[in-house]
Amino acid sequence: MTPEMIAKAKENAAKGNYGNVEFRLGEIEKLPVDRDSVDVVISNCVINLSPDKRTVFQEAFRTLKPGGRLMVSDIVLLKELPEGIKDSVEAYVGCLSGAIMKAEYMEALKAAGFQEVRVLDETSFPVDCMANDPTAQAVIQDFNMSPEQVNEIAGSVASMNVQAVKPI
Ligand SMILES: C[S@@+](CC[C@H](N)C(=O)[O-])C[C@H]1O[C@@H](n2cnc3c(N)ncnc32)[C@H](O)[C@@H]1O
């Protein structure tokens, strides 16, 4: 996250006359938010980019009020990616190589103290999405992948929505 992103967000909020929003510069592993202070934590496709997902979930837990809810959408792996892909910068930017196994993700949420951890929705990564995504295309070209290999990678990746609750 960068100061430019915050400036842009503030500009857009002013344009839309949104007086009930606030933007803080920070990192997901160290939220600039007091403990037990928020009702809901949401995130879309950011946690998969963090190298320290356990700390991310601990931070979400710390900042939520007792009884508060977490609702995140993220990319996870159903099968391990081939070694080369894991190390690829393009795959990281494309949210592939930062992703961890689904079971590990769910376990990390529970280890942070969350309860009622539930997957609400899960979609496998569509192959046509890889065909249209420039970072996925860069990965395909870098690794000179066959259509079968592209299918295999797509079948290893899923997008899921997860809900969890901080106990009272
Ligand atoms: C795939 S985008 C998703 C953005 C937004 N949530 C959305 O739905 O459009 C990932 C975003 O995560 C931010 N990001 C990556 N690592 C982060 C971290 N450790 N802490 C905070 N933000 C991070 C990046 O700057 C980028 O804006």
The ligand as a Gaussian input file, in Angstrom:
#p B3LYP/6-31G(d) Opt

LIG

0 1
 C       -5.244000      -7.753000      -5.858000
 S       -5.217000      -6.161000      -5.134000
 C       -6.809000      -6.128000      -4.371000
 C       -7.238000      -4.747000      -4.096000
 C       -8.657000      -4.543000      -3.559000
 N       -8.869000      -5.232000      -2.313000
 C       -9.679000      -4.918000      -4.584000
 O      -10.518000      -5.769000      -4.307000
 O       -9.665000      -4.346000      -5.666000
 C       -4.067000      -6.359000      -3.828000
 C       -3.783000      -5.120000      -3.022000
 O       -3.148000      -5.517000      -1.817000
 C       -2.199000      -4.551000      -1.457000
 N       -1.248000      -5.226000      -0.553000
 C       -0.385000      -6.225000      -0.840000
 N        0.295000      -6.610000       0.258000
 C       -0.171000      -5.844000       1.286000
 C        0.144000      -5.767000       2.663000
 N        1.073000      -6.570000       3.219000
 N       -0.508000      -4.856000       3.422000
 C       -1.456000      -4.054000       2.871000
 N       -1.803000      -4.091000       1.568000
 C       -1.158000      -4.956000       0.776000
 C       -1.606000      -4.122000      -2.781000
 O       -1.048000      -2.852000      -2.685000
 C       -2.845000      -4.118000      -3.677000
 O       -3.448000      -2.862000      -3.639000

